[in-house]
């Protein structure tokens, strides 16, 4: 079965095309573009017209790739949107524009986003007790479970690198006071989730971090040029490394930050916020490192296409 997954987040729009059979998933094509769909949504409550046009231009390219790969085998296409589209009053207008391109958009709730992220990220860690963190632009999902068995607890928080930057990191470069305010906000948002895990007696053996913030920490630390997903996948990032990256990048004005080797220039405006959010998750987990994963919600979307009930679980949220 050939499947195409399009994930439209607050910061990026990504495509994965893969064949799925009894032996597993076989990747055919992968692409990612920073589109900043969620720019300004936290303040205005709507998707900006220019942001919609940016995403539509990228999705049109993705649609062409899918059509080309569908010439020898029909392709099941799933296009999902997450935090920014959940928050926007004009998400219906955005969906209508994508429909003109032949792409049907589903705006999914945060709980299902969390389940898909766990489904995609847990494949390499069979039997392990995992905490998966998907730190995105508008939201952060925390998902606890046992790989291969399912989710035991998850929650989607309305805190992400784009939202946090627009709310709190207003100075260039961000001041220590702004950074401290963000760290306190993130800590307070996430603390209850970890208290609930303690009450459940669930102790994660590994923190798996997915999405661009988590993988950028590896590529920046290793000064990757070009980006090498095979080196990134499975790399451990320590609390000390994350702290050093925050200090380094937060000390630079945006123009200088955009030149850092290993960091996509378009991600530079929100990377400090993303690292601070990830840092708080790591601190609260009690673990010394996180494992960066290239497998995430995209793989989850593909796998959900072949699973009963779309991979949805009945675990507590």
Order of alpha helices (4+ residues) and beta strands (2+ residues): beta-beta-beta-alpha-alpha-beta-alpha-alpha-beta-alpha-beta-beta-beta-alpha-alpha-beta-alpha-alpha-beta-alpha-alpha-alpha-beta-alpha
